[in-house]
Amino acid sequence: MSTRLLYLLALGFISVAAIFYMFNREKTVQAVASHSEVDYSASTIVGLQTDDQGLIQNQLHADTLRHYPQGDRMELDRIASVWFKQGQPQTKLTADQGVSLQNNDKVILTGHVHVQQLATATHAETNLYTTELNGYPKTKKVDTDMQVTVQSSQSKLVSQGVRADLNNGQYEFFKPRGIYVAAPRP
């Protein structure tokens, strides 16, 4: 599974959440008793993003959204997202929670994080499982120290963490273990 795709998923997730927040917040901000309290919340979030030609790029569903003014922190619960390429579903993402920190400098997906790259005519379905995935949209990097499992029909890779630079496609797996089953010869 391409780490570039993971970065695009995190970036899209934050974009949709930020757009939703900007268009749906109240024009007059009410006084907040403490900087750690929620200044905006919503439930049953549905977001849709299209490209310049009107084709769908991503779709986001979340149970709840909370915004905290201190540090401009935004939290989404029970996230399900579908990413499209040329109007066709390409990748699905689910996570128990997503957090945007420091004006979207860092995005953290936690809980049961599952990224599924759907099968196409040229490649098989690929699944990535972890409990936490950090994305840095401005530098186009992702990382985690948690166990990562990448699984397809012919292989399985388990790593104790990963770092990826999406600018140049460099991936670094820590303590990798894997199984690969070669396709039978005709």
PAZAPA-4460 file (N, C-alpha, C; in steps of 0.05 Angstrom, whole numbers, plus 32768, in hexadecimal, padded with zeros to 4 digits):
% residues 186
    n_x    n_y    n_z   ca_x   ca_y   ca_z    c_x    c_y    c_z   seq   type   mol
   8011   7FE9   8000   8000   8000   8000   8012   8018   8000     1      M     A
   800C   802B   7FF0   801C   8043   7FEC   8018   8056   8004     2      S     A
   802E   805F   800F   802D   8071   8025   8023   808C   801C     3      T     A
   8028   8092   8002   801D   80AA   7FF7   7FFF   80AA   7FF9     4      R     A
   7FF3   8093   7FF5   7FD6   8091   7FF7   7FCD   8096   8014     5      L     A
   7FDC   808C   8028   7FD6   8091   8044   7FD7   80AF   804A     6      L     A
   7FEB   80BC   803F   7FED   80D9   8043   7FD5   80E7   8037     7      Y     A
   7FCE   80E0   801F   7FB7   80EC   8012   7F9E   80E8   8022     8      L     A
   7F9B   80D0   802D   7F84   80CA   803E   7F83   80DD   8056     9      L     A
   7F99   80E0   8064   7F9A   80F1   807B   7F95   810E   8074    10      A     A
   7FA1   8117   805E   7F9E   8132   8055   7F81   8138   804D    11      L     A
   7F74   8125   803F   7F58   8128   8037   7F46   8128   804F    12      G     A
   7F4B   8116   8062   7F3B   8115   807B   7F3B   8130   8089    13      F     A
   7F53   813C   808C   7F55   8155   8099   7F48   816B   8089    14      I     A
   7F4B   816A   806E   7F3F   817F   805D   7F21   817E   8060    15      S     A
   7F15   8167   805F   7EF8   8165   8061   7EEF   816E   807D    16      V     A
   7EFD   8167   8091   7EF5   816F   80AC   7EF8   818E   80AF    17      A     A
   7F0D   8199   80A5   7F11   81B6   80A7   7EFC   81C5   8097    18      A     A
   7EF6   81BC   807F   7EE1   81C9   806F   7EC6   81C7   807E    19      I     A
   7EC0   81B0   8089   7EA7   81AE   8098   7EA6   81C1   80AF    20      F     A
   7EBC   81C3   80BD   7EBD   81D5   80D4   7EBA   81F2   80CC    21      Y     A
   7EC8   81FA   80B6   7EC7   8216   80AE   7EAB   821E   80A5    22      M     A
   7E9D   820D   8096   7E83   8214   808C   7E6C   8211   80A0    23      F     A
   7E70   8202   80B5   7E5A   81FD   80C7   7E5D   8209   80E3    24      N     A
   7E73   8217   80E8   7E75   8223   8103   7E66   823D   8104    25      R     A
   7E5F   8245   811C   7E4F   825D   811F   7E61   8275   8119    26      E     A
   7E54   828A   810E   7E62   82A2   8106   7E6C   82B2   811E    27      K     A
   7E5D   82B1   8134   7E66   82BE   814C   7E6E   82A9   8160    28      T     A
   7E87   82AA   8168   7E92   8296   817A   7E89   829D   8197    29      V     A
   7E7D   828A   81A4   7E73   828E   81BF   7E8B   828D   81D2    30      Q     A
   7E88   829A   81E8   7E9D   829B   81FC   7EA1   827E   8207    31      A     A
   7EBA   8276   820A   7EC1   825C   8213   7ECD   825E   822F    32      V     A
   7EC3   824E   8241   7ECC   8251   825D   7EE9   8249   8260    33      A     A
   7EF2   8235   8251   7F0E   822C   8253   7F18   8224   8238    34      S     A
   7F32   8228   8233   7F3D   8221   8219   7F3D   8203   8214    35      H     A
   7F38   81F3   8228   7F38   81D6   8224   7F1C   81CB   821D    36      S     A
   7F08   81DD   821D   7EED   81D5   8218   7EE7   81D6   81FA    37      E     A
   7ED3   81C6   81F2   7ECB   81C5   81D6   7EBC   81DF   81CF    38      V     A
   7EC4   81EC   81B9   7EB5   8204   81B0   7EA3   81FE   8199    39      D     A
   7EA5   81E5   818D   7E93   81DD   8178   7E92   81BF   8177    40      Y     A
   7E7A   81B4   8173   7E77   8197   816F   7E60   8192   815C    41      S     A
   7E61   817A   8150   7E4D   8172   813D   7E4B   8154   813E    42      A     A
   7E35   8149   8135   7E32   812C   8133   7E29   8124   8117    43      S     A
   7E2D   810B   8111   7E26   80FF   80F7   7E31   8110   80E0    44      T     A
   7E4C   8110   80DF   7E5B   8120   80CB   7E5C   8111   80B1    45      I     A
   7E55   811E   809B   7E57   8113   8080   7E65   8128   806F    46      V     A
   7E7B   8122   8063   7E8A   8134   8052   7E8F   8128   8037    47      G     A
   7E8F   8139   8023   7E94   812F   8007   7EA5   8144   7FFA    48      L     A
   7EBB   813B   7FED   7ECD   814E   7FE0   7ECF   8145   7FC2    49      Q     A
   7ECD   8159   7FB0   7ECF   8153   7F94   7EE7   8162   7F88    50      T     A
   7EEF   8159   7F70   7F05   8166   7F62   7EF9   817C   7F50    51      D     A
   7F0A   8188   7F40   7F02   819E   7F2E   7EEE   8196   7F19    52      D     A
   7EEE   817C   7F12   7EDB   8172   7EFE   7EC1   8168   7F0A    53      Q     A
   7EBF   8169   7F24   7EA7   8161   7F32   7EA7   8143   7F3A    54      G     A
   7EBD   8135   7F35   7EBF   8119   7F3D   7EC5   8118   7F5B    55      L     A
   7EB9   8105   7F68   7EBD   8102   7F85   7EDA   80F9   7F8A    56      I     A
   7EE7   8106   7F9E   7F02   8100   7FA6   7F02   80F0   7FC0    57      Q     A
   7EF2   80F9   7FD3   7EF0   80E9   7FEC   7ED6   80EF   7FFA    58      N     A
   7ECE   80DC   800A   7EB6   80DD   8019   7EBD   80D6   8036    59      Q     A
   7EB2   80E5   8049   7EB9   80E1   8065   7EA0   80DF   8075    60      L     A
   7E9F   80CC   8087   7E89   80C9   809B   7E97   80C8   80B6    61      H     A
   7E8B   80D6   80CA   7E95   80D5   80E5   7E7D   80D8   80F8    62      A     A
   7E7E   80CB   810F   7E68   80CD   8122   7E66   80E8   812F    63      D     A
   7E7D   80F3   8138   7E7E   810D   8145   7E97   811C   813E    64      T     A
   7E95   8137   8141   7EAB   8149   813D   7EAB   815C   8155    65      L     A
   7EC3   8161   8160   7EC6   8174   8176   7EDE   8186   816F    66      R     A
   7EDB   81A0   8174   7EF1   81B3   816F   7EF8   81C0   818A    67      H     A
   7F12   81C1   8190   7F1C   81CD   81A8   7F2D   81E6   819F    68      Y     A
   7F26   81FD   81A9   7F35   8215   81A0   7F52   8216   81A8    69      P     A
   7F59   820A   81BE   7F75   820A   81C6   7F85   81F7   81B4    70      Q     A
   7F97   8202   81A5   7FA7   81F2   8192   7F98   81EB   8179    71      G     A
   7F81   81F6   8175   7F70   81F0   815D   7F6F   81D2   8158    72      D     A
   7F66   81C3   816D   7F64   81A6   816C   7F48   819E   8164    73      R     A
   7F47   818B   8150   7F2E   8181   8147   7F2E   8162   814A    74      M     A
   7F18   8157   8154   7F16   813A   8158   7EFE   812F   8149    75      E     A
   7F01   8119   813B   7EEB   810A   812E   7EEB   80EE   8139    76      L     A
   7ED3   80E4   813E   7ED0   80C9   8149   7EC3   80B6   8134    77      D     A
   7ECC   809D   8134   7EC1   8088   8123   7EC1   8091   8106    78      R     A
   7ED8   8093   80FA   7EDC   809D   80DF   7EDB   8087   80CB    79      I     A
   7ECD   808D   80B5   7ECD   807B   809E   7ED0   808D   8085    80      A     A
   7EE3   8087   8075   7EE9   8098   805D   7EEE   8086   8045    81      S     A
   7EE4   8090   802E   7EE9   8082   8015   7EF7   8096   8002    82      V     A
   7F0D   808E   7FF6   7F1C   809F   7FE4   7F18   8094   7FC8    83      W     A
   7F16   80A7   7FB5   7F0F   80A0   7F99   7F26   80A9   7F87    84      F     A
   7F29   809B   7F71   7F3B   80A3   7F5C   7F2B   80A2   7F42    85      K     A
   7F2A   80B9   7F34   7F1A   80BC   7F1B   7EFD   80B2   7F1F    86      Q     A
   7EF2   80B9   7F36   7ED6   80B3   7F3C   7ED1   8097   7F46    87      G     A
   7EE5   8086   7F48   7EE2   806A   7F51   7EEE   8066   7F6C    88      Q     A
   7EE1   8057   7F7E   7EED   8053   7F99   7F08   8045   7F97    89      P     A
   7F1B   804F   7FA5   7F36   8044   7FA5   7F3F   803A   7FC0    90      Q     A
   7F39   804A   7FD5   7F43   8043   7FF0   7F2D   8049   8005    91      T     A
   7F2C   8037   8019   7F1A   803C   8030   7F2B   803F   8049    92      K     A
   7F23   8050   805B   7F31   8055   8073   7F1D   8056   808A    93      L     A
   7F23   8048   80A0   7F13   8049   80B8   7F26   804D   80D0    94      T     A
   7F1C   805C   80E4   7F2C   8060   80FC   7F18   8067   8112    95      A     A
   7F1F   805F   812B   7F0D   8066   8141   7F0D   8084   8147    96      D     A
   7F24   8091   8143   7F25   80AE   8148   7F3A   80BB   8137    97      Q     A
   7F36   80D4   8130   7F49   80E4   8121   7F4C   80FF   812F    98      G     A
   7F65   8108   8131   7F6A   8122   813F   7F7C   8133   812D    99      V     A
   7F74   814C   812A   7F85   815F   811B   7F90   8172   8130   100      S     A
   7FAB   8176   812F   7FB8   8187   8143   7FC7   819E   8135   101      L     A
   7FCB   81B3   8143   7FDC   81C9   813B   7FD5   81D3   811F   102      Q     A
   7FBC   81DA   811A   7FB3   81E4   8100   7FB9   81D1   80EA   103      N     A
   7FB4   81B8   80EE   7FB8   81A2   80DA   7FD5   819C   80D4   104      N     A
   7FE7   81A4   80E6   8003   819C   80E3   8007   817E   80E8   105      D     A
   7FF6   8173   80F9   7FF8   8156   80FF   7FDC   814B   8101   106      K     A
   7FD9   8133   80F5   7FC0   8124   80F5   7FC5   8109   8101   107      V     A
   7FB5   8101   8115   7FB9   80E8   8123   7FA0   80D7   8120   108      I     A
   7FA2   80C0   8114   7F8C   80AC   8112   7F92   8097   8127   109      L     A
   7F7E   8090   8138   7F82   807D   814D   7F6C   8069   814F   110      T     A
   7F70   8054   815F   7F5D   803F   8162   7F62   8029   814E   111      G     A
   7F4E   801E   8144   7F51   8009   812F   7F53   8017   8114   112      H     A
   7F6C   801E   810C   7F71   802C   80F3   7F74   8016   80DD   113      V     A
   7F63   8018   80C9   7F63   8005   80B3   7F62   8015   8099   114      H     A
   7F77   8011   8088   7F77   801D   806E   7F76   8006   805A   115      V     A
   7F63   8006   8048   7F5E   7FF1   8035   7F60   7FFC   8018   116      Q     A
   7F75   7FF4   800A   7F78   7FFC   7FEE   7F68   7FE7   7FDE   117      Q     A
   7F54   7FEF   7FD0   7F42   7FDC   7FC2   7F50   7FD0   7FAA   118      L     A
   7F48   7FB8   7FA4   7F54   7FA9   7F8D   7F4C   7FB7   7F73   119      A     A
   7F5F   7FB6   7F60   7F5A   7FBF   7F45   7F63   7FA9   7F32   120      T     A
   7F62   7FAF   7F18   7F6A   7F9B   7F04   7F88   7F96   7F06   121      A     A
   7F98   7FA9   7F10   7FB5   7FA7   7F10   7FC1   7F9E   7F2B   122      T     A
   7FB2   7FA1   7F41   7FBD   7F99   7F5B   7FA7   7F8E   7F6D   123      H     A
   7FAF   7F7D   7F80   7F9D   7F71   7F93   7F96   7F85   7FAA   124      A     A
   7F82   7F7F   7FB9   7F7A   7F8F   7FD0   7F91   7F8E   7FE5   125      E     A
   7F97   7FA5   7FF1   7FAB   7FA7   8005   7F9F   7FB4   801E   126      T     A
   7FA5   7FAA   8036   7F9B   7FB4   804F   7FB1   7FBC   8061   127      N     A
   7FAF   7FD3   806F   7FC2   7FDC   8083   7FB2   7FDE   809D   128      L     A
   7FBD   7FD3   80B2   7FB1   7FD4   80CD   7FC5   7FDE   80E1   129      Y     A
   7FBC   7FF0   80F2   7FCD   7FFB   8108   7FBA   8007   811D   130      T     A
   7FC6   800F   8133   7FB6   801C   8148   7FBA   803A   8149   131      T     A
   7FCE   8044   813B   7FD3   8061   8139   7FE3   8068   8121   132      E     A
   7FDB   807D   8113   7FE9   8086   80FB   7FEA   80A4   80FC   133      L     A
   8003   80AF   80FB   8007   80CC   80FC   800D   80D7   80E0   134      N     A
   8000   80EC   80D8   8005   80F9   80BE   800D   8116   80C2   135      G     A
   8020   811F   80B1   8029   813B   80B2   8025   8147   8097   136      Y     A
   800D   8153   8092   8006   815C   8077   801A   8170   806B   137      P     A
   8025   8183   807B   8036   8197   8070   8051   818C   8066   138      K     A
   805B   8177   8073   8074   816B   806B   8070   8151   805B   139      T     A
   8058   8149   8058   8050   8130   8049   805F   8118   8054   140      K     A
   805D   8114   806E   8069   80FC   807B   8054   80EF   808D   141      K     A
   8057   80D4   8091   8046   80C5   80A3   8058   80B3   80B4   142      V     A
   804F   80AD   80CC   805F   809B   80DD   804E   808F   80F3   143      D     A
   8058   807A   80FE   804C   806E   8116   8062   805C   8123   144      T     A
   8060   805A   813E   8071   8048   814D   8062   802E   8154   145      D     A
   8049   802E   814D   8038   8017   8153   803C   8001   813E   146      M     A
   8033   7FE9   8145   8035   7FD3   8132   8024   7FD8   8119   147      Q     A
   802F   7FD3   8102   8021   7FD7   80E8   8021   7FBC   80DA   148      V     A
   8009   7FB5   80D0   8006   7F9C   80C0   7FFC   7FA4   80A4   149      T     A
   800B   7F9C   8090   8003   7FA1   8074   7FFE   7F85   8069   150      V     A
   7FE6   7F81   805E   7FDE   7F66   8056   7FD1   7F67   803A   151      Q     A
   7FD8   7F54   8029   7FCB   7F51   800F   7FC6   7F33   800C   152      S     A
   7FBC   7F2B   7FF5   7FB6   7F0F   7FF1   7FCF   7EFE   7FF0   153      S     A
   7FE6   7F09   7FE9   7FFE   7EFA   7FE7   8013   7F00   7FFC   154      Q     A
   800F   7F15   800C   8025   7F1C   801F   8019   7F28   8038   155      S     A
   802B   7F27   804C   8024   7F34   8066   803E   7F3F   8071   156      K     A
   803E   7F59   8078   8055   7F66   8084   804C   7F72   809F   157      L     A
   805B   7F6B   80B4   8056   7F76   80CE   806F   7F85   80D6   158      V     A
   806B   7F9E   80DF   8082   7FAF   80E6   807B   7FBD   8100   159      S     A
   8090   7FC2   8111   808C   7FD1   8129   8091   7FEF   8123   160      Q     A
   807F   7FFB   8114   8081   8017   810D   8089   801A   80F0   161      G     A
   8084   8032   80E6   808B   8039   80CB   808E   8057   80C9   162      V     A
   80A0   8060   80B8   80A3   807D   80B1   80A3   807E   8093   163      R     A
   8095   8092   8088   8094   8095   806C   8096   80B3   8064   164      A     A
   80A6   80B9   8050   80A7   80D4   8045   809A   80D2   802A   165      D     A
   8082   80DE   8028   8073   80DC   800F   807D   80ED   7FF9   166      L     A
   808F   8100   8000   809B   8110   7FEB   80AD   8100   7FD8   167      N     A
   80BB   80ED   7FE3   80CE   80DD   7FD3   80C8   80BF   7FD3   168      N     A
   80B2   80B6   7FE1   80AB   809A   7FE1   80BC   8088   7FF2   169      G     A
   80CB   8093   8005   80DC   8084   8016   80CC   8079   802E   170      Q     A
   80CE   805E   8032   80C0   8051   8048   80D5   8044   805A   171      Y     A
   80D1   8046   8074   80E3   8039   8087   80D2   8029   809A   172      E     A
   80D5   800E   8099   80C7   7FFC   80AB   80DA   7FF3   80C1   173      F     A
   80D0   7FF1   80DA   80E0   7FEA   80F1   80DA   7FCD   80F9   174      F     A
   80EF   7FBD   80FB   80EC   7FA1   8103   80D7   7F92   80F2   175      K     A
   80DA   7F93   80D7   80C6   7F86   80C6   80C7   7F68   80C7   176      P     A
   80B0   7F5C   80C5   80AD   7F3F   80C2   8099   7F3B   80AC   177      R     A
   809E   7F27   809B   808B   7F25   8085   8088   7F09   807A   178      G     A
   8072   7F05   806C   806D   7EEB   805F   8064   7EF2   8042   179      I     A
   8070   7EE5   802F   8068   7EE9   8013   8064   7ECE   8006   180      Y     A
   804D   7ECB   7FFA   8047   7EB2   7FEC   8047   7EB7   7FCE   181      V     A
   8059   7EAB   7FC0   805B   7EAF   7FA3   8043   7EA2   7F95   182      A     A
   803B   7EAF   7F80   8024   7EA3   7F70   802E   7E8A   7F63   183      A     A
   801D   7E75   7F61   8025   7E5C   7F54   802C   7E60   7F37   184      P     A
   8040   7E51   7F2E   8047   7E53   7F12   8034   7E42   7F01   185      R     A
   802E   7E4C   7EE9   801B   7E3D   7ED8   8028   7E24   7ECD   186      P     A
***
